Amino acid sequence: MSAEAARGVRGCRRARPRPKRGLARLHPLAGLAYVMVLAFAGVVLNNPLQLCLLLAVILAALLVGRSLRAALPYLKVALYVAGFMAVLNPLFGGGGLDVLWEAHLPLLHIRVTIQGLAFGLGTALRLTAVISAFALYTVVLDADDQLALLSRLSFRSGLVISLATRLFPVLTRDGERIAEAQRSRGVELDAGGRRRRAAARLPLLAALTTQSLERAMDVAASMEARGYGRPGRTNWNKRRLVEPGDRFVVALALAAGVLLAAGLAFRFFAYAYYPLLDDPWPGLADPWWLLLFAALAAPIVWLALPHTRMSSLKAPTREARWR
């Protein structure tokens, strides 16, 4: 064996799986329940200050899981869509009493108000919170664990959801690799105006579509070769044990879900933008909001503590077996 091959073998022996951090250390059910309640909170809350604190909790969860960089593509999409909504709503909403600017066009009457701007900002924050919560689900929670969890209810649905959540990151990496290959051949993708840059990227779209279709055929062939969907097929099962920390996070997620449902039914988290803006600051001292924020922030604080990086969260499993 050559020296280079021996070094490669030793490097392979030293390779270890990347340790899980943050929400990825929890049981899949606990992580899923927490992420779903974050998305539910983004839908229910209206107060812009409460939405900002909810976004801070989601970003803290990404930081604890060391996945903020991986979530940047999702956050950029969320900012673009939210910015579009924040600009579009004040122009065509027209509600509110404090008029900032008004224009009478032949077929359109534009009326920009302070209340319309505030409502556009609140809608942008809500949309950003929901998209960021699903970005947390995609980049922090392990897709294989989620597939194993959902496959107990419906294997086909779990497989479709798992493949769908991996679609965007895979397409992003493929697009970056294809763009780098084009630049190495001398193609100027970033030169000129917007039309020229868009025209230069059209071949990238064709190559990305072709590569995606080829990958779909490869995935289908590998699944068929492994016997997916055939009766009597054996599988390898490795179940996670439910730890006290998992029960703690699930209990807090359930408590937050009950608070959100009660707030939605009895309007505890109501905030009015029209015809006049409500004061957002008293909402931060509301007991319902304080309980909700404590239930949402406590799991992140607990996962960030030093003791949770030790052996207390080693993701214990039962004995793996064939069946």
PAVO-453283 format. One line per 2 residues: number of its first residue (from 1); for each residue x, y, z of N, C-alpha, C. Coordinates in steps of 0.2 Angstrom, whole numbers, plus 5000, padded with zeros to 4 digits. Example, Ala and Ser with C-alpha at 12.3 -4.5 7.8 and 13.67 -1.06 7.14 Angstrom:
% PAVO-453283
1> 5066,4972,5039,5062,4978,5039,5066,4984,5039 ~ 5064,4989,5035,5068,4995,5036,5064,5000,5039
% end
This chain:
% PAVO-453283
1> 5004,4994,5000,5000,5000,5000,5004,5006,5000 ~ 5003,5011,4996,5007,5017,4995,5006,5021,5002
3> 5010,5027,5002,5010,5031,5008,5003,5035,5008 ~ 5001,5037,5002,4995,5042,5001,4989,5037,5003
5> 4989,5031,5001,4983,5027,5002,4983,5025,5010 ~ 4989,5024,5013,4989,5023,5020,4986,5029,5024
7> 4988,5035,5022,4986,5041,5025,4978,5042,5024 ~ 4976,5040,5018,4969,5040,5017,4965,5036,5021
9> 4968,5030,5022,4964,5025,5027,4964,5027,5034 ~ 4970,5030,5036,4970,5032,5043,4965,5038,5044
11> 4965,5043,5039,4960,5048,5039,4953,5046,5040 ~ 4951,5040,5036,4945,5038,5036,4943,5035,5043
13> 4948,5031,5046,4947,5029,5053,4946,5034,5058 ~ 4949,5040,5057,4949,5045,5062,4942,5049,5061
15> 4939,5048,5055,4933,5052,5054,4927,5050,5058 ~ 4924,5055,5061,4919,5053,5066,4913,5057,5064
17> 4907,5055,5065,4901,5059,5063,4900,5066,5067 ~ 4898,5071,5064,4898,5077,5066,4893,5077,5072
19> 4895,5080,5078,4890,5080,5084,4884,5084,5083 ~ 4879,5082,5085,4872,5086,5085,4872,5091,5090
21> 4869,5097,5088,4869,5102,5093,4862,5105,5093 ~ 4860,5109,5098,4854,5112,5098,4848,5107,5098
23> 4843,5109,5094,4837,5105,5094,4838,5098,5091 ~ 4844,5098,5087,4845,5091,5084,4847,5086,5089
25> 4849,5088,5095,4850,5083,5101,4844,5080,5104 ~ 4838,5083,5102,4832,5081,5105,4829,5075,5101
27> 4824,5072,5104,4820,5067,5101,4816,5070,5095 ~ 4816,5067,5089,4812,5070,5083,4806,5073,5085
29> 4802,5069,5089,4795,5072,5091,4795,5078,5095 ~ 4800,5079,5099,4801,5085,5103,4803,5091,5099
31> 4808,5090,5094,4810,5095,5090,4804,5097,5085 ~ 4801,5092,5082,4795,5094,5078,4790,5098,5081
33> 4788,5096,5088,4783,5099,5091,4785,5107,5093 ~ 4791,5108,5094,4794,5114,5096,4794,5119,5090
35> 4796,5116,5084,4796,5120,5078,4789,5122,5076 ~ 4784,5117,5076,4777,5118,5074,4774,5124,5078
37> 4776,5124,5085,4773,5129,5089,4776,5136,5088 ~ 4782,5136,5085,4785,5142,5083,4781,5145,5077
39> 4780,5141,5072,4777,5143,5066,4769,5145,5068 ~ 4766,5141,5072,4759,5143,5075,4759,5150,5078
41> 4765,5152,5082,4765,5158,5085,4766,5164,5080 ~ 4770,5162,5074,4770,5167,5069,4764,5169,5066
43> 4759,5164,5066,4753,5165,5062,4748,5169,5067 ~ 4748,5167,5074,4743,5170,5078,4745,5177,5081
45> 4752,5179,5082,4754,5185,5085,4753,5191,5079 ~ 4751,5197,5082,4750,5202,5078,4754,5208,5080
47> 4756,5209,5086,4760,5214,5089,4767,5214,5086 ~ 4769,5219,5083,4776,5219,5079,4781,5218,5084
49> 4781,5221,5090,4786,5220,5095,4786,5212,5097 ~ 4781,5209,5098,4780,5202,5100,4783,5198,5094
51> 4782,5200,5088,4784,5196,5082,4792,5197,5082 ~ 4795,5203,5084,4802,5204,5084,4805,5199,5089
53> 4802,5198,5095,4805,5194,5100,4804,5186,5098 ~ 4799,5185,5094,4798,5178,5091,4804,5177,5086
55> 4805,5181,5082,4811,5181,5077,4817,5180,5081 ~ 4818,5183,5086,4824,5183,5090,4825,5176,5093
57> 4820,5173,5095,4820,5166,5098,4822,5161,5092 ~ 4819,5162,5086,4821,5157,5081,4828,5158,5079
59> 4830,5164,5079,4837,5165,5077,4842,5162,5082 ~ 4840,5163,5089,4844,5160,5094,4844,5152,5093
61> 4838,5149,5091,4838,5142,5090,4843,5140,5085 ~ 4844,5144,5079,4848,5143,5074,4856,5144,5076
63> 4857,5149,5081,4863,5150,5083,4866,5144,5088 ~ 4861,5142,5092,4863,5136,5097,4864,5130,5093
65> 4861,5129,5087,4862,5123,5083,4867,5124,5078 ~ 4871,5130,5078,4876,5132,5074,4874,5131,5066
67> 4868,5133,5065,4865,5132,5058,4863,5138,5055 ~ 4865,5144,5057,4863,5151,5055,4866,5152,5048
69> 4872,5149,5046,4874,5150,5039,4870,5146,5035 ~ 4869,5140,5037,4865,5135,5032,4858,5138,5031
71> 4855,5142,5036,4848,5145,5035,4848,5151,5031 ~ 4854,5154,5029,4854,5160,5026,4850,5161,5019
73> 4851,5155,5015,4847,5156,5009,4839,5156,5010 ~ 4837,5153,5015,4830,5153,5017,4828,5160,5020
75> 4833,5163,5024,4831,5170,5027,4832,5175,5022 ~ 4836,5174,5016,4836,5179,5011,4829,5179,5007
77> 4827,5173,5006,4820,5172,5002,4815,5176,5007 ~ 4815,5174,5013,4810,5177,5018,4810,5185,5018
79> 4816,5188,5018,4817,5195,5018,4815,5198,5011 ~ 4816,5195,5005,4814,5197,4999,4806,5197,4999
81> 4803,5192,5001,4796,5191,5000,4793,5196,5005 ~ 4796,5197,5011,4793,5201,5017,4794,5209,5014
83> 4800,5210,5011,4801,5217,5009,4795,5219,5003 ~ 4794,5214,4999,4789,5215,4994,4782,5217,4997
85> 4780,5213,5002,4774,5214,5005,4774,5220,5009 ~ 4779,5222,5012,4780,5228,5016,4779,5234,5012
87> 4781,5234,5005,4781,5240,5001,4774,5240,4997 ~ 4771,5234,4995,4765,5233,4992,4759,5235,4996
89> 4759,5233,5002,4753,5234,5006,4751,5241,5007 ~ 4756,5246,5009,4754,5253,5010,4752,5256,5004
91> 4754,5254,4998,4752,5257,4992,4745,5256,4990 ~ 4743,5250,4991,4736,5248,4989,4731,5246,4995
93> 4734,5247,5001,4729,5246,5007,4724,5251,5008 ~ 4727,5257,5009,4723,5263,5009,4719,5265,5015
95> 4720,5260,5020,4716,5261,5026,4720,5266,5031 ~ 4717,5268,5037,4720,5272,5041,4718,5279,5041
97> 4719,5283,5046,4717,5290,5047,4723,5295,5045 ~ 4729,5293,5047,4735,5297,5046,4738,5296,5039
99> 4736,5301,5035,4738,5301,5028,4745,5304,5027 ~ 4750,5300,5024,4756,5303,5023,4757,5306,5016
101> 4754,5302,5011,4754,5304,5004,4748,5301,5000 ~ 4746,5305,4995,4740,5303,4992,4741,5305,4985
103> 4739,5301,4980,4739,5302,4973,4733,5300,4969 ~ 4730,5304,4965,4724,5302,4961,4727,5301,4953
105> 4727,5294,4952,4729,5292,4945,4722,5291,4941 ~ 4723,5290,4934,4717,5289,4930,4713,5283,4932
107> 4717,5278,4933,4713,5271,4935,4715,5269,4942 ~ 4718,5273,4946,4720,5270,4952,4721,5276,4957
109> 4719,5275,4963,4719,5280,4969,4724,5277,4974 ~ 4730,5280,4975,4735,5278,4980,4735,5282,4986
111> 4734,5279,4992,4734,5283,4998,4738,5279,5003 ~ 4744,5282,5005,4748,5279,5010,4747,5282,5016
113> 4746,5278,5021,4745,5280,5028,4750,5277,5033 ~ 4751,5280,5039,4755,5277,5044,4753,5270,5046
115> 4746,5269,5046,4743,5263,5048,4745,5258,5043 ~ 4744,5260,5037,4746,5255,5031,4753,5253,5031
117> 4758,5258,5033,4765,5256,5033,4766,5251,5039 ~ 4763,5252,5045,4764,5248,5051,4761,5241,5049
119> 4755,5241,5046,4752,5234,5044,4757,5230,5039 ~ 4759,5234,5034,4764,5231,5030,4770,5228,5034
121> 4773,5232,5038,4778,5229,5042,4777,5223,5047 ~ 4771,5224,5050,4768,5218,5054,4767,5212,5049
123> 4765,5212,5043,4764,5207,5039,4771,5204,5037 ~ 4775,5208,5036,4782,5206,5034,4785,5202,5039
125> 4785,5205,5046,4787,5201,5051,4784,5194,5052 ~ 4778,5194,5052,4774,5188,5052,4776,5183,5047
127> 4777,5185,5041,4779,5180,5036,4786,5178,5037 ~ 4791,5183,5039,4798,5181,5040,4798,5176,5046
129> 4794,5177,5051,4794,5172,5057,4792,5165,5055 ~ 4787,5164,5050,4784,5158,5048,4790,5154,5044
131> 4792,5158,5039,4797,5155,5035,4804,5153,5039 ~ 4806,5157,5043,4811,5156,5047,4810,5150,5052
133> 4804,5149,5054,4803,5143,5058,4803,5136,5054 ~ 4801,5137,5048,4802,5131,5043,4809,5130,5041
135> 4813,5135,5040,4820,5135,5039,4823,5131,5045 ~ 4821,5133,5051,4824,5129,5057,4823,5122,5057
137> 4817,5120,5054,4815,5113,5054,4819,5110,5048 ~ 4821,5113,5043,4825,5110,5038,4832,5109,5039
139> 4835,5114,5042,4842,5114,5043,4845,5112,5050 ~ 4840,5112,5055,4843,5109,5061,4840,5102,5063
141> 4834,5101,5061,4831,5094,5063,4834,5089,5058 ~ 4836,5083,5060,4838,5078,5055,4833,5075,5051
143> 4834,5076,5044,4828,5073,5040,4827,5066,5041 ~ 4832,5062,5042,4831,5055,5043,4827,5053,5049
145> 4828,5057,5054,4824,5056,5061,4817,5058,5059 ~ 4816,5063,5056,4809,5065,5054,4806,5060,5050
147> 4809,5057,5045,4806,5052,5041,4804,5046,5045 ~ 4809,5044,5049,4807,5038,5054,4801,5040,5058
149> 4800,5046,5060,4795,5048,5064,4788,5048,5060 ~ 4788,5051,5054,4782,5051,5050,4781,5045,5047
151> 4786,5040,5046,4784,5034,5043,4780,5029,5047 ~ 4780,5030,5054,4776,5026,5058,4768,5027,5056
153> 4767,5034,5054,4760,5035,5053,4758,5033,5045 ~ 4763,5036,5041,4762,5034,5034,4769,5035,5031
155> 4771,5029,5028,4778,5029,5025,4778,5033,5019 ~ 4773,5033,5015,4774,5036,5009,4774,5044,5010
157> 4769,5046,5014,4769,5053,5016,4776,5056,5019 ~ 4778,5052,5024,4785,5053,5027,4790,5054,5022
159> 4790,5049,5017,4796,5049,5012,4795,5056,5007 ~ 4789,5057,5005,4788,5063,5001,4790,5070,5005
161> 4788,5070,5011,4790,5076,5015,4797,5077,5016 ~ 4801,5071,5017,4808,5071,5018,4811,5073,5012
163> 4809,5070,5006,4812,5072,4999,4811,5080,4998 ~ 4805,5082,5000,4803,5089,4998,4807,5094,5002
165> 4809,5092,5009,4813,5097,5013,4820,5097,5011 ~ 4822,5092,5007,4829,5092,5005,4830,5095,4998
167> 4824,5096,4995,4825,5099,4988,4828,5105,4987 ~ 4826,5110,4991,4829,5117,4991,4837,5117,4992
169> 4839,5114,4998,4846,5114,4999,4850,5111,4993 ~ 4848,5105,4991,4851,5102,4985,4851,5106,4979
171> 4846,5109,4977,4846,5114,4971,4850,5120,4972 ~ 4851,5122,4978,4855,5128,4979,4862,5126,4978
173> 4864,5120,4981,4871,5118,4980,4873,5116,4973 ~ 4868,5113,4970,4869,5112,4962,4870,5118,4958
175> 4866,5123,4960,4866,5129,4956,4873,5133,4957 ~ 4875,5133,4963,4882,5136,4965,4887,5132,4961
177> 4887,5126,4961,4892,5122,4958,4892,5123,4950 ~ 4886,5123,4947,4886,5125,4940,4888,5132,4938
179> 4886,5136,4943,4889,5143,4941,4896,5144,4942 ~ 4899,5140,4947,4907,5140,4947,4910,5137,4941
181> 4907,5132,4939,4910,5129,4933,4909,5133,4927 ~ 4904,5137,4926,4903,5142,4921,4908,5147,4921
183> 4909,5150,4927,4914,5155,4928,4921,5153,4926 ~ 4923,5147,4928,4929,5144,4927,4931,5143,4919
185> 4925,5143,4915,4926,5143,4908,4926,5150,4905 ~ 4925,5155,4909,4926,5162,4906,4919,5165,4905
187> 4914,5162,4907,4907,5165,4906,4906,5170,4911 ~ 4904,5176,4909,4903,5182,4914,4895,5182,4916
189> 4894,5179,4922,4887,5179,4924,4885,5185,4928 ~ 4890,5189,4930,4888,5195,4934,4890,5202,4931
191> 4891,5201,4925,4893,5208,4921,4886,5210,4918 ~ 4886,5217,4917,4880,5220,4913,4874,5221,4918
193> 4869,5223,4915,4863,5225,4918,4859,5219,4920 ~ 4853,5220,4923,4849,5214,4925,4847,5210,4919
195> 4845,5212,4914,4843,5208,4908,4849,5204,4906 ~ 4855,5207,4905,4860,5203,4903,4862,5197,4908
197> 4862,5199,4915,4863,5194,4920,4858,5188,4920 ~ 4852,5190,4918,4847,5185,4918,4847,5181,4912
199> 4849,5184,4906,4850,5180,4900,4856,5175,4901 ~ 4862,5178,4905,4867,5173,4906,4866,5167,4910
201> 4861,5168,4914,4859,5163,4919,4854,5158,4916 ~ 4851,5159,4910,4846,5154,4908,4849,5148,4906
203> 4855,5147,4903,4858,5140,4903,4859,5137,4909 ~ 4860,5140,4915,4861,5137,4921,4854,5134,4923
205> 4849,5137,4922,4842,5134,4923,4841,5128,4920 ~ 4843,5128,4913,4842,5122,4909,4846,5116,4912
207> 4853,5118,4914,4857,5112,4916,4855,5110,4923 ~ 4852,5115,4927,4849,5113,4934,4843,5108,4933
209> 4839,5110,4928,4833,5106,4927,4835,5099,4925 ~ 4840,5098,4920,4842,5092,4918,4845,5088,4924
211> 4849,5091,4928,4852,5087,4933,4847,5085,4938 ~ 4842,5089,4940,4837,5087,4944,4833,5081,4942
213> 4832,5081,4935,4828,5075,4933,4832,5069,4933 ~ 4839,5069,4932,4843,5064,4932,4844,5061,4940
215> 4844,5066,4944,4844,5064,4951,4838,5060,4953 ~ 4832,5063,4951,4826,5059,4952,4826,5052,4950
217> 4828,5051,4944,4829,5044,4941,4833,5040,4945 ~ 4839,5043,4948,4844,5039,4952,4840,5037,4959
219> 4837,5042,4962,4833,5041,4968,4828,5035,4967 ~ 4824,5036,4962,4819,5031,4960,4822,5024,4959
221> 4828,5023,4955,4831,5017,4954,4834,5014,4961 ~ 4837,5018,4965,4840,5016,4971,4834,5013,4976
223> 4829,5017,4976,4823,5014,4980,4820,5008,4978 ~ 4820,5007,4971,4817,5001,4968,4822,4995,4970
225> 4829,4996,4969,4834,4991,4971,4834,4989,4978 ~ 4832,4994,4982,4832,4992,4990,4825,4989,4992
227> 4820,4989,4987,4814,4985,4989,4809,4990,4992 ~ 4809,4996,4991,4804,5001,4994,4797,4999,4991
229> 4792,4998,4996,4785,4997,4994,4784,4990,4992 ~ 4788,4985,4993,4787,4978,4992,4785,4975,4998
231> 4780,4971,4998,4777,4967,5004,4783,4963,5007 ~ 4783,4962,5013,4788,4958,5017,4795,4960,5017
233> 4796,4967,5015,4803,4969,5015,4805,4970,5022 ~ 4811,4968,5023,4814,4969,5030,4817,4976,5031
235> 4817,4979,5037,4820,4985,5038,4824,4985,5044 ~ 4828,4990,5045,4833,4991,5050,4830,4997,5055
237> 4829,4995,5061,4826,4999,5065,4830,5001,5071 ~ 4831,5008,5072,4835,5011,5078,4831,5016,5081
239> 4828,5015,5087,4823,5020,5090,4827,5024,5095 ~ 4825,5030,5096,4828,5034,5101,4824,5033,5107
241> 4827,5033,5113,4824,5034,5119,4821,5041,5121 ~ 4816,5041,5124,4813,5048,5126,4816,5050,5133
243> 4820,5055,5133,4824,5057,5139,4819,5062,5143 ~ 4821,5064,5149,4818,5069,5153,4818,5076,5149
245> 4824,5077,5146,4824,5084,5142,4819,5084,5137 ~ 4818,5078,5133,4813,5078,5128,4806,5079,5131
247> 4804,5077,5136,4798,5078,5139,4797,5085,5141 ~ 4803,5088,5144,4802,5095,5146,4801,5100,5140
249> 4804,5098,5134,4803,5102,5128,4796,5101,5125 ~ 4793,5095,5125,4787,5093,5123,4781,5097,5127
251> 4782,5097,5134,4778,5100,5139,4777,5107,5138 ~ 4783,5110,5136,4783,5118,5135,4780,5119,5128
253> 4781,5115,5123,4778,5116,5117,4770,5115,5117 ~ 4768,5110,5121,4761,5109,5122,4758,5115,5126
255> 4761,5118,5131,4759,5124,5135,4759,5130,5130 ~ 4764,5131,5126,4764,5136,5121,4758,5136,5116
257> 4757,5130,5114,4751,5129,5109,4744,5130,5113 ~ 4743,5128,5119,4737,5130,5122,4736,5137,5123
259> 4742,5141,5125,4741,5148,5126,4740,5151,5119 ~ 4743,5149,5114,4741,5152,5107,4734,5151,5105
261> 4732,5144,5106,4725,5143,5105,4720,5147,5109 ~ 4721,5148,5115,4717,5152,5120,4717,5159,5118
263> 4723,5162,5116,4724,5168,5114,4720,5170,5107 ~ 4720,5165,5103,4717,5166,5096,4709,5165,5097
265> 4707,5161,5102,4700,5161,5103,4697,5167,5107 ~ 4701,5169,5112,4698,5175,5116,4702,5181,5115
267> 4706,5182,5110,4709,5188,5107,4713,5191,5113 ~ 4717,5187,5116,4722,5189,5121,4728,5192,5117
269> 4730,5190,5111,4735,5193,5108,4733,5198,5102 ~ 4727,5201,5103,4724,5205,5098,4728,5212,5097
271> 4729,5214,5091,4732,5221,5090,4729,5224,5084 ~ 4727,5230,5085,4724,5234,5079,4728,5238,5076
273> 4728,5238,5069,4732,5243,5065,4727,5248,5062 ~ 4721,5247,5061,4716,5252,5058,4710,5253,5063
275> 4707,5258,5063,4709,5265,5060,4715,5268,5063 ~ 4716,5267,5069,4722,5270,5073,4726,5264,5076
277> 4733,5265,5076,4737,5260,5079,4737,5260,5086 ~ 4736,5253,5089,4737,5252,5096,4744,5253,5098
279> 4745,5254,5105,4751,5255,5108,4754,5248,5108 ~ 4760,5246,5105,4763,5240,5106,4766,5238,5112
281> 4768,5243,5116,4772,5242,5122,4768,5238,5128 ~ 4762,5240,5129,4759,5236,5134,4758,5229,5133
283> 4758,5227,5127,4758,5220,5125,4763,5216,5127 ~ 4769,5219,5128,4775,5215,5131,4774,5214,5138
285> 4770,5217,5142,4769,5216,5149,4763,5212,5150 ~ 4759,5210,5145,4753,5206,5146,4755,5199,5149
287> 4752,5197,5154,4754,5190,5157,4753,5184,5152 ~ 4749,5184,5148,4748,5179,5143,4754,5179,5138
289> 4757,5185,5136,4763,5185,5132,4769,5183,5136 ~ 4769,5185,5142,4775,5183,5146,4776,5176,5147
291> 4770,5172,5148,4770,5165,5149,4772,5162,5142 ~ 4769,5164,5137,4771,5162,5130,4778,5162,5129
293> 4781,5168,5130,4788,5169,5128,4792,5165,5133 ~ 4790,5164,5139,4794,5160,5143,4794,5153,5141
295> 4788,5150,5138,4788,5143,5136,4792,5143,5129 ~ 4792,5148,5125,4796,5147,5119,4803,5148,5120
297> 4805,5152,5124,4813,5154,5125,4816,5148,5130 ~ 4812,5145,5134,4815,5141,5139,4819,5135,5136
299> 4816,5132,5131,4820,5126,5128,4827,5128,5125 ~ 4827,5134,5122,4833,5137,5119,4838,5138,5124
301> 4836,5142,5130,4840,5143,5135,4843,5137,5138 ~ 4839,5132,5139,4841,5125,5142,4846,5122,5138
303> 4845,5122,5131,4850,5119,5127,4856,5122,5126 ~ 4856,5129,5128,4862,5133,5127,4867,5132,5134
305> 4864,5129,5139,4868,5129,5145,4873,5124,5144 ~ 4879,5125,5148,4885,5120,5147,4883,5113,5149
307> 4879,5111,5154,4878,5104,5155,4874,5100,5150 ~ 4871,5104,5145,4867,5100,5140,4872,5098,5134
309> 4879,5100,5135,4883,5098,5130,4887,5092,5132 ~ 4886,5090,5138,4889,5084,5141,4885,5077,5139
311> 4887,5072,5143,4884,5066,5142,4876,5065,5143 ~ 4873,5071,5146,4866,5070,5147,4862,5070,5141
313> 4865,5072,5135,4861,5073,5129,4865,5069,5124 ~ 4867,5063,5125,4870,5059,5120,4866,5055,5115
315> 4859,5057,5115,4855,5054,5110,4854,5047,5111 ~ 4853,5044,5117,4853,5037,5118,4848,5033,5113
317> 4849,5027,5111,4845,5023,5107,4844,5016,5110 ~ 4839,5013,5108,4838,5006,5109,4842,5002,5105
319> 4843,4996,5106,4847,4992,5102,4844,4991,5095 ~ 4848,4992,5090,4846,4992,5083,4845,4985,5081
321> 4840,4984,5077,4838,4977,5075,4835,4977,5068 ~ 4835,4971,5065,4832,4969,5059,4825,4966,5061
323> 4820,4968,5057,4814,4965,5058,4810,4964,5051
% end
